[in-house]
C-alpha cells in the first residue's frame, strides 16, 4: 500500500498551493482531482488580485486578502523558479471608476471605507483616471486608485504551479476522484481513489464547490463532514475581447463589471453571479450584461471581437467567507469556499494549512473562517 503524509483532494490553485507549501516543509504530498488539474474555478478566473471589498460582507475578508496579497511576489517567484514557467504576474495597481450624478459622493464613501480597512487607496479625478488609462470612458465622474493591487493570468499560474509541484516531488493524480476517506478511531488513516488505497496522516479537502459532493451522504465520512461543508456553486460567466487598438495597463472596474488585461493583448471582462446549480453553460443575457459593463468602462470595446466566452462555478458559502481549518475528525483540514477569491487567497491559505498540519503558529488569525461556525450549537461572537 502506498503511503504519504498528506492527501489533498482538489487540484485547483488552492490544492496545488497547499501541496507546494507542504512539500517545501519536507512532507510527502499527493494531490487528487476528479478531472484534469485546474480546469474548474481556477481556469475560469479573471486573475484580479484585489483585497478591496466589492460585495456586502467582504469587510470580513479584507485582512486575510491583504495578507495573501503581500505574499504574492514571493509566491510567484518561487513557482516560476521551480517550474521555469511564467505566471504573468503584473503589479501595476488597479482603478475603480464611478458614474452618475452621485459619483463623487460614492467614490468618497468607498475610499473612506477602504482606508478604514487598512487599504492603500487614492481618490483621483476623472481627468486623472483618463490620464492613467486613456481608453476609459469620458462619462466616468470620479475614480479611485489602488496602488498595491496586481493581476495574474490564472491559466498560466496553474500550469506553472503544477510543474513546480512535480519538481518538488508532489504526486499528481489527475482523473482520479477520491471515493472515500478511511476513518479509524476518529482519525483519517487512508484515502481510496480508483482501486488504490493510500495511507495518509492528513487529508486536505480543497475541492471548491464540489467539496460537499465528494462523499456519499450515507457514508460515515460524508455524514461527519456535511455540516462543515455548506458549499454551493455560483456561476460566473466571462468573455475575452480582442480589441483593435485599445490597451490597458491594469485592471479597471466599476460596480457593474471589470476588465483585466492579458499579456497577449486580450482583455478579460466579467462577470455574472448566478445560482444556476452545476450548469456551466453561458447565456446570451449573461454575456450581453458583461459586454455592456465593459463598454461603459472602455467605449472602444464596442468594436472588439469576442474571442472566447466561458463560465466557472465558484464555491460559495452561506456567509461568503472561505471555510478554513480542522474539523472534529483528526487529521482532516478544510480549505474551500473561497468564492470569487481563490486565486488571491491561495498563498495565505497554503500557509495556514501548512501551519495546521505542522502544528506551527498561524500566520494570521483564522477563527472567523473556521468550519465550526456552521454547526447549530456554535455561537458567533
NUKOLMI-642156 format. One record per residue (C-alpha): residue number from 0; residue in one letter; x, z, y. Coordinates in nm, 2 decimals, m for minus. Each point is the difference from the previous one (the first is absolute). Layout:
NUKOLMI-642156
  drenvo  vexti       u       w       v
     NUM      A       X       Z       Y
...
END
This chain:
NUKOLMI-642156
  drenvo  vexti       u       w       v
       0      X    0.00    0.00    0.00
       1      X    0.13   m0.09    0.35
       2      X    0.05    0.27    0.25
       3      X    0.03    0.02    0.38
       4      X   m0.01    0.27    0.26
       5      X   m0.29   m0.15    0.20
       6      X   m0.26   m0.26   m0.07
       7      X   m0.16   m0.16    0.31
       8      X   m0.34   m0.16   m0.04
       9      X   m0.03   m0.27    0.26
      10      X    0.25   m0.27    0.11
      11      X   m0.09   m0.04    0.37
      12      X    0.22    0.11    0.29
      13      X   m0.09    0.37   m0.06
      14      X    0.09    0.00   m0.37
      15      X    0.32   m0.20    0.05
      16      X    0.11    0.21    0.30
      17      X   m0.05    0.32   m0.21
      18      X    0.20   m0.16   m0.28
      19      X    0.29   m0.08    0.23
      20      X    0.01    0.35    0.14
      21      X   m0.01    0.16   m0.35
      22      X    0.27   m0.23   m0.13
      23      X    0.22    0.09    0.29
      24      X   m0.04    0.36   m0.10
      25      X    0.13   m0.09   m0.35
      26      X   m0.33    0.00   m0.19
      27      X   m0.09   m0.26   m0.26
      28      X   m0.31   m0.17    0.12
      29      X   m0.25   m0.26   m0.14
      30      X   m0.27   m0.17    0.20
      31      X   m0.31   m0.15   m0.16
      32      X   m0.25   m0.24    0.16
      33      X   m0.31   m0.16   m0.15
      34      X    0.11   m0.34    0.14
      35      X    0.30   m0.14    0.20
      36      X    0.16    0.25    0.23
      37      X   m0.10    0.01    0.36
      38      X   m0.29   m0.24   m0.03
      39      X   m0.28    0.22    0.13
      40      X   m0.02    0.18    0.33
      41      X    0.37   m0.02    0.07
      42      X    0.00   m0.38   m0.04
      43      X   m0.31   m0.03    0.23
      44      X    0.14    0.22    0.28
      45      X    0.09   m0.12    0.35
      46      X    0.31    0.22    0.03
      47      X   m0.07    0.16    0.34
      48      X    0.19    0.34    0.01
      49      X   m0.22    0.19    0.24
      50      X   m0.05    0.38   m0.01
      51      X   m0.24   m0.02    0.29
      52      X   m0.36    0.10   m0.06
      53      X   m0.23   m0.30   m0.05
      54      X   m0.30    0.14   m0.17
      55      X   m0.20    0.33    0.03
      56      X    0.18    0.27   m0.19
      57      X    0.34   m0.17    0.03
      58      X    0.14    0.29    0.20
      59      X    0.05    0.20   m0.32
      60      X    0.23   m0.27   m0.12
      61      X    0.22   m0.05    0.30
      62      X    0.27    0.26   m0.08
      63      X    0.05   m0.13   m0.35
      64      X    0.01   m0.36    0.13
      65      X    0.25    0.08    0.27
      66      X    0.23    0.17   m0.26
      67      X   m0.03   m0.31   m0.22
      68      X    0.08   m0.24    0.28
      69      X    0.31    0.20    0.08
      70      X    0.12   m0.06   m0.36
      71      X   m0.06   m0.37    0.02
      72      X    0.34   m0.13    0.12
      73      X    0.18    0.18   m0.28
      74      X   m0.27   m0.08   m0.25
      75      X    0.04   m0.37    0.07
      76      X    0.38    0.01    0.01
      77      X    0.02    0.17   m0.34
      78      X   m0.24   m0.25   m0.16
      79      X    0.17   m0.30    0.15
      80      X    0.35    0.12   m0.10
      81      X   m0.11    0.06   m0.36
      82      X   m0.20   m0.32   m0.04
      83      X    0.20   m0.24    0.22
      84      X   m0.34   m0.12    0.13
      85      X   m0.15    0.02    0.35
      86      X   m0.32    0.19    0.07
      87      X   m0.03   m0.16    0.34
      88      X   m0.03    0.33    0.19
      89      X   m0.02   m0.05    0.38
      90      X    0.00    0.28    0.25
      91      X   m0.14   m0.14    0.33
      92      X   m0.28    0.25    0.08
      93      X   m0.37   m0.09    0.01
      94      X   m0.25   m0.07    0.27
      95      X   m0.37    0.10    0.02
      96      X   m0.22   m0.19    0.24
      97      X   m0.33    0.12    0.17
      98      X   m0.28   m0.23    0.11
      99      X   m0.31    0.04    0.21
     100      X   m0.11    0.19    0.31
     101      X    0.11    0.34   m0.13
     102      X    0.34   m0.12   m0.13
     103      X    0.21    0.22    0.23
     104      X   m0.19    0.31   m0.08
     105      X    0.00   m0.07   m0.38
     106      X    0.37   m0.07    0.02
     107      X    0.08    0.32    0.18
     108      X   m0.21    0.21   m0.24
     109      X    0.17   m0.16   m0.30
     110      X    0.35    0.04    0.15
     111      X   m0.07    0.37    0.08
     112      X   m0.13    0.05   m0.36
     113      X    0.31   m0.16   m0.15
     114      X    0.24    0.20    0.22
     115      X   m0.17    0.32   m0.10
     116      X    0.07   m0.10   m0.36
     117      X    0.37   m0.04    0.08
     118      X    0.01   m0.38    0.01
     119      X    0.23   m0.19    0.23
     120      X   m0.24   m0.23    0.20
     121      X    0.01   m0.15    0.34
     122      X   m0.31   m0.11    0.20
     123      X    0.07   m0.35    0.13
     124      X   m0.19   m0.24    0.22
     125      X   m0.16   m0.32   m0.12
     126      X    0.27   m0.19    0.20
     127      X    0.28    0.19   m0.18
     128      X   m0.17   m0.06   m0.34
     129      X    0.01   m0.38    0.07
     130      X    0.36    0.02    0.11
     131      X    0.09    0.16   m0.34
     132      X   m0.22   m0.24   m0.20
     133      X   m0.08   m0.31    0.21
     134      X   m0.26   m0.13   m0.25
     135      X   m0.23    0.30    0.04
     136      X   m0.34   m0.05    0.16
     137      X   m0.04    0.00    0.38
     138      X   m0.33    0.18   m0.06
     139      X    0.18    0.32   m0.11
     140      X   m0.03    0.26    0.27
     141      X    0.25    0.26   m0.12
     142      X    0.26    0.07   m0.26
     143      X    0.19    0.27   m0.19
     144      X    0.35   m0.05   m0.14
     145      X    0.13    0.20   m0.31
     146      X    0.37   m0.03    0.00
     147      X    0.06    0.17   m0.33
     148      X   m0.22   m0.23   m0.21
     149      X    0.13   m0.28   m0.23
     150      X   m0.12   m0.26   m0.24
     151      X    0.11   m0.10   m0.35
     152      X   m0.11   m0.28   m0.24
     153      X   m0.16    0.18   m0.29
     154      X    0.05   m0.27   m0.25
     155      X    0.37   m0.03    0.08
     156      X    0.02    0.38   m0.01
     157      X   m0.16    0.02   m0.34
     158      X    0.23   m0.26   m0.14
     159      X    0.30    0.17    0.13
     160      X   m0.12    0.35   m0.11
     161      X   m0.07   m0.11   m0.35
     162      X    0.35   m0.16   m0.03
     163      X    0.15    0.32    0.15
     164      X   m0.18    0.21   m0.26
     165      X    0.13   m0.21   m0.28
     166      X    0.35    0.02    0.14
     167      X   m0.03    0.38    0.00
     168      X   m0.11    0.01   m0.37
     169      X   m0.37    0.04    0.04
     170      X   m0.19   m0.15   m0.29
     171      X   m0.27   m0.24    0.11
     172      X   m0.31   m0.06   m0.22
     173      X   m0.22   m0.27    0.15
     174      X   m0.33   m0.10   m0.16
     175      X    0.01    0.33   m0.18
     176      X   m0.30    0.22    0.08
     177      X    0.03    0.37   m0.09
     178      X   m0.28    0.08   m0.23
     179      X    0.05    0.38   m0.01
     180      X    0.21    0.29    0.09
     181      X    0.06    0.25   m0.28
     182      X   m0.06    0.36    0.11
     183      X    0.15    0.28   m0.21
     184      X   m0.07    0.37    0.09
     185      X   m0.10   m0.10    0.35
     186      X    0.30   m0.22    0.07
     187      X    0.05   m0.37   m0.02
     188      X    0.24   m0.10   m0.28
     189      X   m0.03   m0.37   m0.05
     190      X   m0.17   m0.32    0.12
     191      X   m0.14   m0.27   m0.22
     192      X    0.03   m0.36    0.13
     193      X   m0.09   m0.28   m0.24
     194      X    0.11    0.11   m0.34
     195      X    0.29    0.20    0.13
     196      X    0.02    0.38    0.05
     197      X    0.26    0.12    0.26
     198      X    0.09    0.37    0.02
     199      X    0.01    0.12    0.36
     200      X    0.03    0.32    0.21
     201      X   m0.19   m0.13    0.30
     202      X   m0.26   m0.26    0.07
     203      X   m0.07   m0.14    0.35
     204      X   m0.33   m0.17    0.06
     205      X    0.05   m0.26    0.27
     206      X   m0.26   m0.26   m0.10
     207      X   m0.17   m0.03    0.34
     208      X   m0.38   m0.07   m0.02
     209      X    0.04   m0.03   m0.38
     210      X    0.13    0.36   m0.04
     211      X   m0.34    0.13   m0.11
     212      X   m0.06   m0.29   m0.24
     213      X    0.32    0.05   m0.21
     214      X   m0.15    0.26   m0.23
     215      X   m0.33   m0.02   m0.19
     216      X   m0.25    0.26    0.13
     217      X   m0.04    0.16   m0.34
     218      X    0.37    0.05   m0.06
     219      X    0.15    0.34    0.05
     220      X    0.23   m0.12    0.27
     221      X   m0.27   m0.20    0.17
     222      X   m0.23    0.30    0.02
     223      X    0.28    0.22    0.14
     224      X    0.12   m0.25    0.26
     225      X   m0.33   m0.16    0.12
     226      X   m0.08    0.28    0.26
     227      X    0.34   m0.06    0.16
     228      X   m0.04   m0.37    0.03
     229      X   m0.30   m0.10    0.21
     230      X    0.17   m0.33    0.08
     231      X   m0.21   m0.31    0.08
     232      X    0.09   m0.37    0.08
     233      X   m0.04   m0.10    0.37
     234      X    0.03   m0.38    0.03
     235      X    0.21   m0.14    0.28
     236      X    0.00   m0.37    0.07
     237      X    0.30   m0.17    0.17
     238      X    0.11   m0.34    0.12
     239      X    0.34   m0.16    0.07
     240      X    0.01   m0.24    0.29
     241      X    0.26   m0.27    0.07
     242      X    0.00   m0.05    0.38
     243      X    0.14   m0.31    0.16
     244      X    0.22    0.17    0.26
     245      X   m0.12    0.36    0.04
     246      X    0.25    0.26   m0.09
     247      X   m0.03    0.38   m0.01
     248      X    0.30    0.24   m0.01
     249      X   m0.20    0.30   m0.11
     250      X   m0.34    0.12   m0.12
     251      X   m0.28   m0.04    0.25
     252      X   m0.34    0.17   m0.05
     253      X   m0.33    0.11    0.15
     254      X   m0.29    0.20   m0.13
     255      X   m0.13   m0.31   m0.17
     256      X    0.30   m0.14   m0.18
     257      X    0.37   m0.04   m0.02
     258      X    0.27   m0.27   m0.02
     259      X    0.33    0.04   m0.19
     260      X    0.28   m0.26    0.03
     261      X    0.18   m0.13   m0.31
     262      X    0.36   m0.13   m0.01
     263      X   m0.12   m0.34   m0.10
     264      X   m0.20   m0.04    0.32
     265      X   m0.34    0.09   m0.15
     266      X   m0.21    0.27    0.15
     267      X   m0.21    0.22   m0.23
     268      X   m0.33    0.11    0.14
     269      X   m0.23    0.27   m0.12
     270      X   m0.21    0.16   m0.11
     271      X   m0.34    0.11   m0.14
     272      X   m0.11    0.34   m0.14
     273      X   m0.26   m0.06   m0.26
     274      X   m0.16    0.20   m0.28
     275      X   m0.02   m0.28   m0.25
     276      X    0.10    0.17   m0.32
     277      X    0.28   m0.18   m0.19
     278      X   m0.11   m0.34    0.13
     279      X    0.31   m0.18    0.14
     280      X   m0.16   m0.31    0.13
     281      X    0.03   m0.10    0.37
     282      X   m0.32   m0.08    0.19
     283      X   m0.07   m0.25    0.28
     284      X   m0.13    0.28    0.22
     285      X    0.30    0.22   m0.05
     286      X    0.25   m0.28    0.07
     287      X   m0.18   m0.11    0.31
     288      X   m0.01    0.36    0.13
     289      X    0.38    0.02   m0.04
     290      X    0.06   m0.33    0.17
     291      X   m0.22    0.10    0.29
     292      X    0.21    0.31    0.05
     293      X    0.32   m0.19   m0.03
     294      X   m0.11   m0.26    0.27
     295      X   m0.10    0.28    0.23
     296      X    0.35    0.14   m0.02
     297      X    0.18   m0.34    0.01
     298      X   m0.23   m0.28    0.11
     299      X    0.25   m0.28   m0.10
     300      X   m0.07    0.10   m0.37
     301      X   m0.33   m0.18    0.03
     302      X    0.20   m0.31   m0.10
     303      X    0.20    0.17   m0.27
     304      X   m0.04   m0.11   m0.36
     305      X   m0.11    0.26   m0.25
     306      X    0.27   m0.04   m0.27
     307      X   m0.11    0.29   m0.22
     308      X   m0.30    0.23   m0.04
     309      X   m0.02    0.30   m0.23
     310      X   m0.12    0.35   m0.04
     311      X    0.12    0.32   m0.15
     312      X   m0.16    0.32   m0.12
     313      X    0.12    0.30    0.19
     314      X   m0.02    0.34   m0.17
     315      X   m0.25    0.19    0.21
     316      X   m0.08    0.38   m0.02
     317      X   m0.29    0.20    0.13
     318      X    0.20    0.13    0.30
     319      X    0.23   m0.30    0.05
     320      X    0.31    0.20   m0.09
     321      X    0.24   m0.06   m0.29
     322      X   m0.01    0.21   m0.32
     323      X    0.34    0.14   m0.04
     324      X    0.13    0.28   m0.23
     325      X   m0.02    0.18   m0.33
     326      X   m0.33    0.08   m0.18
     327      X   m0.08    0.26   m0.26
     328      X    0.15   m0.20   m0.28
     329      X    0.36    0.10    0.00
     330      X    0.23   m0.30    0.06
     331      X   m0.26   m0.22    0.15
     332      X    0.04   m0.11    0.37
     333      X   m0.24   m0.21    0.20
     334      X    0.12   m0.26    0.26
     335      X   m0.30   m0.21    0.08
     336      X   m0.28   m0.05    0.25
     337      X    0.23   m0.14    0.28
     338      X   m0.29   m0.22    0.13
     339      X    0.15   m0.23    0.27
     340      X    0.34    0.17    0.02
     341      X    0.17   m0.05   m0.34
     342      X    0.29   m0.21    0.14
     343      X    0.05    0.24    0.29
     344      X   m0.02    0.32   m0.21
     345      X    0.21   m0.12   m0.30
     346      X    0.33    0.17    0.11
     347      X   m0.14    0.34    0.07
     348      X   m0.23   m0.01   m0.31
     349      X    0.31   m0.07   m0.21
     350      X    0.19    0.29    0.15
     351      X   m0.30    0.24   m0.06
     352      X   m0.03   m0.11   m0.36
     353      X    0.37    0.05   m0.06
     354      X   m0.02    0.35    0.15
     355      X   m0.29    0.10   m0.22
     356      X    0.16   m0.13   m0.31
     357      X    0.35    0.14    0.07
     358      X   m0.15    0.32    0.15
     359      X    0.18   m0.05    0.33
     360      X   m0.12    0.09    0.35
     361      X   m0.27   m0.23    0.12
     362      X    0.12   m0.23    0.29
     363      X   m0.33    0.05    0.19
     364      X   m0.31    0.22   m0.05
     365      X   m0.25   m0.16   m0.24
     366      X   m0.28    0.25   m0.05
     367      X   m0.26   m0.21    0.18
     368      X    0.06   m0.28   m0.25
     369      X   m0.03    0.22   m0.31
     370      X   m0.22   m0.13   m0.29
     371      X   m0.15    0.35   m0.01
     372      X   m0.19   m0.06    0.32
     373      X   m0.26   m0.20   m0.19
     374      X   m0.09    0.28   m0.24
     375      X   m0.34    0.16    0.08
     376      X    0.15    0.35    0.00
     377      X    0.27   m0.09    0.25
     378      X   m0.07    0.12    0.36
     379      X    0.18   m0.20    0.26
     380      X    0.15    0.19    0.30
END
